[in-house]
Amino acid sequence: MSDFKNLSGLFENSIILPNSDSKERLQKLVGMDDKINRLKNMISVLINPHGLNQWISKHHPNATSLMDTVLRRPPLVILAGDVGSGKTELAETIGDAVARQENIDITLLPLSLSARGQGRVGEMTQLVSSAFEQAFSQASKFKSTSGAARGGVILLVDEADALAQSRESEQMHHEDRAGVNAFIRGIDRLANGKLPVAVIMCTNRLNALDPAVRRRSADILIFNRPDDMQRMEILSRCFKDIGFTSLELKALVDATGLTTTRKYGFTYSDLTQRLLPTVILDAYPNRPMTASRAIEITRSILPTPPFNDR
């Protein structure tokens, strides 16, 4: 029988935060100030409740029962929304803001999709359990019996519906059900341990997640495609300094939004990973970029279709 306890490949690119790269990536998430602040404060309290205790003592010393409603929540946050909406980028970088605010190091553990295993009996359950065991073990090192945490851990689960899909599905394999059970047990163990740890799940299919997982979430943040103002901010940052006028930028914004023949606009990744590089490389290396050509290119690009969450 294969030994599933080998953790090689269990996590992808585990890093210690803060670092300059994550800070820069986080700053590039335009139009997400509310979500960034909300998620930062939530993760900060889950990992280091000492800060909340200090705040409540200073501003609301008689509101201890109110504080308990915050501290009793499971250490789980779900980021849900359309493809390319920035949720994974935020999940990967928010630990930098938490680390800087709380003045501690944060260990980011991004769970690899290999944790789903190869379909062998017991493998998925064992791998999911091992991932939570590693998060529990590392977070235990940072737990403080009194005062602030000495560090924290964020377990990141991208494409979470692949690991925690609803057990109510009649087509669900028994091994997948066992894996979801292991996932729920892992969340509960972290919560009961009162450790400096948080789990962030990202999914395009919120409705596909198991109801027991959703019930355990401290919060669910919904991500949509950038609106006109957010797209203007992204495009202005790139093109205003090279001479594009307000009217030309407005034309780009219109071209990246809803049209008479298309009921959806560009995603964040459509803008930053497809449109902007295409405009730049179209002009390189022999001529400068022009607004007319940028608008022409924009109209030729089809944005990513919305994900159908059923």
DRENVO-595591 format. One record per residue (C-alpha): residue number from 1; x, y, z; residue in one letter. Coordinates in Angstrom, 3 decimals. Example, Ala and Ser with C-alpha at 12.3 -4.5 7.8 and 13.67 -1.06 7.14 Angstrom:
+-----+----------+----------+----------+---+
:   k :        X :        Y :        Z : r :
+-----+----------+----------+----------+---+
:   1 :   12.300 :   -4.500 :    7.800 : a :
:   2 :   13.670 :   -1.060 :    7.140 : s :
+-----+----------+----------+----------+---+
This chain:
+-----+----------+----------+----------+---+
:   k :        X :        Y :        Z : r :
+-----+----------+----------+----------+---+
:   1 :    0.000 :    0.000 :    0.000 : m :
:   2 :    1.273 :    3.511 :   -0.861 : s :
:   3 :    2.444 :    5.752 :    1.948 : d :
:   4 :    0.290 :    8.898 :    1.789 : f :
:   5 :    2.083 :   10.628 :    4.641 : k :
:   6 :    4.730 :   11.982 :    2.320 : n :
:   7 :    4.007 :   15.743 :    2.266 : l :
:   8 :    6.115 :   16.474 :   -0.826 : s :
:   9 :    4.110 :   18.815 :   -3.067 : g :
:  10 :    1.394 :   19.349 :   -0.467 : l :
:  11 :    1.907 :   23.117 :   -0.496 : f :
:  12 :    2.860 :   25.445 :   -3.350 : e :
:  13 :    5.317 :   28.297 :   -2.817 : n :
:  14 :    5.065 :   28.509 :    0.970 : s :
:  15 :    6.386 :   31.955 :    1.942 : i :
:  16 :    6.972 :   34.135 :    4.976 : i :
:  17 :    5.276 :   37.532 :    5.030 : l :
:  18 :    5.733 :   40.470 :    4.987 : p :
:  19 :    7.788 :   40.845 :    1.844 : n :
:  20 :    8.089 :   43.564 :   -0.773 : s :
:  21 :    6.713 :   41.503 :   -3.656 : d :
:  22 :    3.446 :   40.710 :   -1.875 : s :
:  23 :    3.098 :   44.329 :   -0.765 : k :
:  24 :    3.475 :   45.550 :   -4.353 : e :
:  25 :    0.975 :   42.994 :   -5.679 : r :
:  26 :   -1.558 :   43.980 :   -3.030 : l :
:  27 :   -1.190 :   47.670 :   -3.875 : q :
:  28 :   -2.034 :   46.917 :   -7.510 : k :
:  29 :   -5.495 :   45.609 :   -6.612 : l :
:  30 :   -7.432 :   48.691 :   -7.658 : v :
:  31 :  -10.928 :   49.363 :   -6.393 : g :
:  32 :  -10.783 :   46.761 :   -3.630 : m :
:  33 :  -10.054 :   49.000 :   -0.649 : d :
:  34 :  -13.190 :   47.920 :    1.215 : d :
:  35 :  -12.537 :   44.218 :    0.682 : k :
:  36 :   -8.826 :   44.578 :    1.528 : i :
:  37 :   -9.578 :   46.402 :    4.782 : n :
:  38 :  -12.385 :   44.023 :    5.733 : r :
:  39 :  -10.318 :   40.902 :    5.058 : l :
:  40 :   -7.187 :   42.339 :    6.689 : k :
:  41 :   -9.021 :   43.144 :    9.921 : n :
:  42 :  -10.820 :   39.818 :    9.964 : m :
:  43 :   -7.644 :   37.780 :    9.467 : i :
:  44 :   -5.814 :   39.972 :   11.985 : s :
:  45 :   -8.418 :   39.257 :   14.675 : v :
:  46 :   -8.501 :   35.530 :   13.894 : l :
:  47 :   -4.722 :   35.278 :   14.130 : i :
:  48 :   -4.044 :   37.816 :   16.855 : n :
:  49 :   -7.127 :   38.507 :   19.023 : p :
:  50 :   -4.892 :   40.355 :   21.503 : h :
:  51 :   -5.222 :   43.446 :   19.303 : g :
:  52 :   -9.019 :   43.312 :   19.523 : l :
:  53 :   -8.805 :   42.884 :   23.288 : n :
:  54 :   -6.690 :   46.029 :   23.541 : q :
:  55 :   -9.076 :   47.954 :   21.283 : w :
:  56 :  -12.171 :   46.888 :   23.223 : i :
:  57 :  -10.525 :   47.756 :   26.552 : s :
:  58 :   -9.706 :   51.235 :   25.288 : k :
:  59 :  -12.930 :   52.161 :   23.504 : h :
:  60 :  -15.672 :   49.853 :   24.864 : h :
:  61 :  -14.552 :   48.343 :   28.176 : p :
:  62 :  -18.066 :   47.097 :   29.025 : n :
:  63 :  -18.672 :   45.321 :   25.711 : a :
:  64 :  -16.949 :   42.001 :   26.423 : t :
:  65 :  -19.981 :   39.957 :   25.336 : s :
:  66 :  -19.993 :   41.787 :   22.014 : l :
:  67 :  -16.313 :   40.965 :   21.568 : m :
:  68 :  -17.036 :   37.284 :   22.174 : d :
:  69 :  -19.277 :   37.197 :   19.093 : t :
:  70 :  -16.211 :   38.042 :   17.015 : v :
:  71 :  -13.745 :   35.730 :   18.734 : l :
:  72 :  -15.978 :   32.648 :   18.697 : r :
:  73 :  -16.166 :   32.464 :   14.931 : r :
:  74 :  -14.330 :   29.632 :   13.109 : p :
:  75 :  -11.046 :   30.722 :   11.466 : p :
:  76 :  -12.447 :   30.450 :    7.932 : l :
:  77 :  -13.109 :   33.093 :    5.271 : v :
:  78 :  -14.520 :   32.349 :    1.806 : i :
:  79 :  -13.736 :   34.519 :   -1.223 : l :
:  80 :  -16.223 :   33.799 :   -4.007 : a :
:  81 :  -16.841 :   35.271 :   -7.411 : g :
:  82 :  -16.299 :   35.192 :  -11.133 : d :
:  83 :  -13.071 :   34.112 :  -12.781 : v :
:  84 :  -10.399 :   36.798 :  -12.977 : g :
:  85 :  -12.038 :   38.942 :  -10.295 : s :
:  86 :   -8.912 :   39.235 :   -8.124 : g :
:  87 :   -9.915 :   36.956 :   -5.251 : k :
:  88 :   -6.884 :   34.643 :   -5.490 : t :
:  89 :   -4.480 :   37.564 :   -5.825 : e :
:  90 :   -5.979 :   39.115 :   -2.704 : l :
:  91 :   -5.866 :   35.811 :   -0.823 : a :
:  92 :   -2.191 :   35.353 :   -1.693 : e :
:  93 :   -1.164 :   38.850 :   -0.609 : t :
:  94 :   -3.441 :   39.886 :    2.265 : i :
:  95 :   -1.094 :   38.211 :    4.730 : g :
:  96 :    1.452 :   40.938 :    4.009 : d :
:  97 :   -0.945 :   43.632 :    5.247 : a :
:  98 :   -1.828 :   41.513 :    8.292 : v :
:  99 :    1.835 :   40.942 :    9.110 : a :
: 100 :    2.615 :   44.664 :    8.893 : r :
: 101 :   -0.434 :   45.707 :   10.936 : q :
: 102 :    0.180 :   43.158 :   13.703 : e :
: 103 :    3.980 :   43.375 :   13.515 : n :
: 104 :    4.402 :   39.605 :   13.254 : i :
: 105 :    5.515 :   37.123 :   10.599 : d :
: 106 :    2.807 :   35.268 :    8.707 : i :
: 107 :    3.465 :   31.882 :    7.093 : t :
: 108 :    1.389 :   31.420 :    3.933 : l :
: 109 :    0.629 :   27.778 :    3.097 : l :
: 110 :   -1.089 :   27.557 :   -0.327 : p :
: 111 :   -2.606 :   24.091 :   -0.587 : l :
: 112 :   -1.684 :   22.386 :   -3.853 : s :
: 113 :   -4.441 :   20.864 :   -5.973 : l :
: 114 :   -2.411 :   17.666 :   -5.712 : s :
: 115 :   -4.074 :   17.375 :   -2.303 : a :
: 116 :   -7.016 :   15.932 :   -4.211 : r :
: 117 :   -4.817 :   12.903 :   -4.819 : g :
: 118 :   -4.829 :   10.311 :   -7.549 : q :
: 119 :   -8.095 :    8.666 :   -6.619 : g :
: 120 :   -6.617 :    5.869 :   -4.517 : r :
: 121 :   -8.738 :    4.800 :   -1.571 : v :
: 122 :   -8.046 :    6.980 :    1.452 : g :
: 123 :   -5.567 :    9.254 :   -0.312 : e :
: 124 :   -7.599 :   12.470 :   -0.481 : m :
: 125 :   -8.661 :   12.169 :    3.139 : t :
: 126 :   -5.087 :   11.535 :    4.240 : q :
: 127 :   -3.690 :   14.457 :    2.252 : l :
: 128 :   -6.338 :   16.923 :    3.470 : v :
: 129 :   -5.768 :   15.771 :    7.044 : s :
: 130 :   -2.009 :   16.166 :    6.580 : s :
: 131 :   -2.450 :   19.729 :    5.303 : a :
: 132 :   -4.468 :   20.719 :    8.361 : f :
: 133 :   -2.021 :   18.895 :   10.620 : e :
: 134 :    0.835 :   20.969 :    9.193 : q :
: 135 :   -1.138 :   24.198 :    9.648 : a :
: 136 :   -2.019 :   23.177 :   13.223 : f :
: 137 :    1.595 :   22.251 :   14.024 : s :
: 138 :    3.062 :   25.487 :   12.668 : q :
: 139 :    0.400 :   27.688 :   14.277 : a :
: 140 :    0.968 :   25.966 :   17.637 : s :
: 141 :    4.529 :   27.279 :   17.633 : k :
: 142 :    3.230 :   30.857 :   17.503 : f :
: 143 :    0.493 :   30.571 :   20.122 : k :
: 144 :    0.948 :   32.720 :   23.199 : s :
: 145 :   -0.638 :   31.817 :   26.532 : t :
: 146 :   -0.937 :   35.532 :   27.277 : s :
: 147 :   -0.508 :   38.610 :   25.143 : g :
: 148 :    0.002 :   38.898 :   21.393 : a :
: 149 :    0.675 :   35.959 :   19.097 : a :
: 150 :    4.308 :   35.508 :   18.110 : r :
: 151 :    3.373 :   34.783 :   14.502 : g :
: 152 :    0.558 :   33.385 :   12.407 : g :
: 153 :   -0.389 :   30.958 :    9.649 : v :
: 154 :   -2.714 :   31.339 :    6.666 : i :
: 155 :   -3.809 :   28.135 :    4.945 : l :
: 156 :   -4.929 :   29.061 :    1.423 : l :
: 157 :   -7.260 :   26.748 :   -0.482 : v :
: 158 :   -7.738 :   27.888 :   -4.080 : d :
: 159 :  -10.430 :   26.301 :   -6.267 : e :
: 160 :  -11.945 :   25.173 :   -2.987 : a :
: 161 :  -14.949 :   23.509 :   -4.608 : d :
: 162 :  -12.559 :   20.793 :   -5.844 : a :
: 163 :  -11.944 :   19.766 :   -2.232 : l :
: 164 :  -15.078 :   20.823 :   -0.368 : a :
: 165 :  -17.932 :   20.267 :   -2.785 : q :
: 166 :  -21.366 :   19.557 :   -1.418 : s :
: 167 :  -21.928 :   16.056 :   -0.060 : r :
: 168 :  -25.579 :   16.395 :   -1.083 : e :
: 169 :  -24.692 :   15.554 :   -4.689 : s :
: 170 :  -25.928 :   12.103 :   -5.670 : e :
: 171 :  -22.993 :   11.683 :   -8.064 : q :
: 172 :  -20.384 :   12.339 :   -5.371 : m :
: 173 :  -17.901 :    9.514 :   -4.835 : h :
: 174 :  -17.550 :    8.152 :   -1.300 : h :
: 175 :  -13.863 :    9.127 :   -1.269 : e :
: 176 :  -14.796 :   12.746 :   -2.049 : d :
: 177 :  -17.314 :   12.685 :    0.797 : r :
: 178 :  -14.626 :   11.412 :    3.149 : a :
: 179 :  -12.327 :   14.224 :    1.991 : g :
: 180 :  -14.982 :   16.858 :    2.751 : v :
: 181 :  -15.480 :   15.310 :    6.179 : n :
: 182 :  -11.732 :   15.577 :    6.769 : a :
: 183 :  -11.834 :   19.215 :    5.675 : f :
: 184 :  -14.602 :   20.026 :    8.148 : i :
: 185 :  -12.789 :   18.204 :   10.947 : r :
: 186 :   -9.676 :   20.225 :   10.145 : g :
: 187 :  -11.543 :   23.542 :   10.403 : i :
: 188 :  -13.127 :   22.478 :   13.690 : d :
: 189 :   -9.788 :   21.392 :   15.131 : r :
: 190 :   -8.186 :   24.742 :   14.309 : l :
: 191 :  -11.150 :   26.557 :   15.864 : a :
: 192 :  -11.073 :   24.488 :   19.042 : n :
: 193 :   -7.311 :   24.949 :   19.359 : g :
: 194 :   -7.698 :   28.750 :   19.410 : k :
: 195 :   -4.515 :   29.034 :   17.391 : l :
: 196 :   -3.096 :   32.015 :   15.440 : p :
: 197 :   -4.291 :   30.608 :   12.120 : v :
: 198 :   -6.822 :   31.420 :    9.410 : a :
: 199 :   -8.074 :   29.461 :    6.415 : v :
: 200 :   -8.923 :   31.343 :    3.211 : i :
: 201 :  -10.935 :   29.493 :    0.573 : m :
: 202 :  -11.330 :   30.814 :   -2.989 : c :
: 203 :  -14.015 :   29.514 :   -5.329 : t :
: 204 :  -15.832 :   30.350 :   -8.554 : n :
: 205 :  -18.701 :   28.099 :   -7.435 : r :
: 206 :  -19.966 :   29.193 :   -4.045 : l :
: 207 :  -23.146 :   27.164 :   -4.474 : n :
: 208 :  -21.070 :   24.017 :   -4.998 : a :
: 209 :  -19.440 :   24.232 :   -1.561 : l :
: 210 :  -20.766 :   21.925 :    1.113 : d :
: 211 :  -23.344 :   23.727 :    3.307 : p :
: 212 :  -21.456 :   22.687 :    6.457 : a :
: 213 :  -18.349 :   24.449 :    5.137 : v :
: 214 :  -20.277 :   27.619 :    4.322 : r :
: 215 :  -21.908 :   27.627 :    7.753 : r :
: 216 :  -18.470 :   27.592 :    9.368 : r :
: 217 :  -17.216 :   30.655 :    7.505 : s :
: 218 :  -16.638 :   33.795 :    9.549 : a :
: 219 :  -17.412 :   35.769 :    6.394 : d :
: 220 :  -18.069 :   35.319 :    2.673 : i :
: 221 :  -16.718 :   38.051 :    0.405 : l :
: 222 :  -18.297 :   38.230 :   -3.057 : i :
: 223 :  -16.131 :   39.466 :   -5.948 : f :
: 224 :  -17.556 :   41.000 :   -9.108 : n :
: 225 :  -16.001 :   42.289 :  -12.309 : r :
: 226 :  -14.581 :   45.827 :  -12.125 : p :
: 227 :  -17.128 :   48.580 :  -12.726 : d :
: 228 :  -16.573 :   51.695 :  -14.854 : d :
: 229 :  -14.804 :   53.577 :  -12.077 : m :
: 230 :  -12.482 :   50.677 :  -11.259 : q :
: 231 :  -11.612 :   50.090 :  -14.907 : r :
: 232 :  -10.903 :   53.800 :  -15.307 : m :
: 233 :   -8.511 :   53.655 :  -12.355 : e :
: 234 :   -6.625 :   50.681 :  -13.813 : i :
: 235 :   -6.395 :   52.149 :  -17.318 : l :
: 236 :   -5.504 :   55.645 :  -16.079 : s :
: 237 :   -2.582 :   54.309 :  -14.086 : r :
: 238 :   -1.127 :   52.840 :  -17.250 : c :
: 239 :   -2.048 :   55.270 :  -20.009 : f :
: 240 :   -2.541 :   58.731 :  -18.504 : k :
: 241 :    1.179 :   59.375 :  -18.100 : d :
: 242 :    1.876 :   58.615 :  -21.765 : i :
: 243 :   -0.585 :   61.247 :  -22.958 : g :
: 244 :   -3.964 :   59.565 :  -23.330 : f :
: 245 :   -6.691 :   62.174 :  -22.784 : t :
: 246 :   -9.706 :   61.820 :  -20.500 : s :
: 247 :  -11.966 :   61.282 :  -23.502 : l :
: 248 :   -9.652 :   58.578 :  -24.881 : e :
: 249 :   -9.535 :   56.850 :  -21.509 : l :
: 250 :  -13.332 :   57.045 :  -21.344 : k :
: 251 :  -13.500 :   55.344 :  -24.758 : a :
: 252 :  -11.274 :   52.540 :  -23.423 : l :
: 253 :  -13.478 :   52.176 :  -20.364 : v :
: 254 :  -16.574 :   51.927 :  -22.568 : d :
: 255 :  -14.889 :   49.345 :  -24.805 : a :
: 256 :  -14.024 :   47.155 :  -21.803 : t :
: 257 :  -17.540 :   47.258 :  -20.332 : g :
: 258 :  -20.945 :   45.979 :  -21.344 : l :
: 259 :  -21.899 :   46.479 :  -24.990 : t :
: 260 :  -25.048 :   46.032 :  -27.046 : t :
: 261 :  -23.853 :   42.580 :  -28.101 : t :
: 262 :  -22.070 :   41.538 :  -24.894 : r :
: 263 :  -23.683 :   41.545 :  -21.463 : k :
: 264 :  -20.442 :   41.386 :  -19.481 : y :
: 265 :  -17.260 :   43.418 :  -19.267 : g :
: 266 :  -13.568 :   42.666 :  -18.822 : f :
: 267 :  -12.310 :   40.969 :  -15.678 : t :
: 268 :   -9.296 :   42.235 :  -13.727 : y :
: 269 :   -7.123 :   39.597 :  -15.334 : s :
: 270 :   -8.503 :   40.428 :  -18.798 : d :
: 271 :   -7.289 :   43.993 :  -18.259 : l :
: 272 :   -3.926 :   43.342 :  -16.616 : t :
: 273 :   -2.851 :   40.063 :  -18.191 : q :
: 274 :   -4.324 :   40.332 :  -21.687 : r :
: 275 :   -5.257 :   43.860 :  -22.757 : l :
: 276 :   -2.388 :   45.921 :  -21.353 : l :
: 277 :    0.419 :   43.580 :  -22.495 : p :
: 278 :   -1.190 :   43.296 :  -25.953 : t :
: 279 :   -1.306 :   47.080 :  -26.390 : v :
: 280 :    2.321 :   47.420 :  -25.279 : i :
: 281 :    3.688 :   44.592 :  -27.435 : l :
: 282 :    1.699 :   45.785 :  -30.446 : d :
: 283 :    3.717 :   49.023 :  -30.442 : a :
: 284 :    7.069 :   47.510 :  -29.412 : y :
: 285 :    9.765 :   47.966 :  -30.678 : p :
: 286 :    9.300 :   50.474 :  -33.501 : n :
: 287 :    6.567 :   52.952 :  -32.564 : r :
: 288 :    4.864 :   54.567 :  -29.589 : p :
: 289 :    1.493 :   53.507 :  -28.247 : m :
: 290 :   -1.492 :   55.547 :  -29.392 : t :
: 291 :   -4.982 :   55.780 :  -27.968 : a :
: 292 :   -6.671 :   55.043 :  -31.294 : s :
: 293 :   -4.710 :   51.816 :  -31.695 : r :
: 294 :   -5.324 :   50.853 :  -28.045 : a :
: 295 :   -9.081 :   51.318 :  -28.531 : i :
: 296 :   -8.963 :   49.271 :  -31.744 : e :
: 297 :   -7.153 :   46.424 :  -29.960 : i :
: 298 :   -9.559 :   46.579 :  -27.034 : t :
: 299 :  -12.547 :   46.137 :  -29.317 : r :
: 300 :  -10.934 :   43.078 :  -30.887 : s :
: 301 :  -10.453 :   41.247 :  -27.577 : i :
: 302 :  -13.214 :   39.070 :  -26.196 : l :
: 303 :  -13.345 :   39.134 :  -22.381 : p :
: 304 :  -13.573 :   35.928 :  -20.390 : t :
: 305 :  -17.190 :   34.689 :  -20.284 : p :
: 306 :  -18.837 :   34.638 :  -16.831 : p :
: 307 :  -18.597 :   31.409 :  -14.866 : f :
: 308 :  -21.920 :   29.624 :  -14.567 : n :
: 309 :  -22.296 :   28.805 :  -10.861 : d :
: 310 :  -24.945 :   26.120 :  -10.706 : r :
+-----+----------+----------+----------+---+
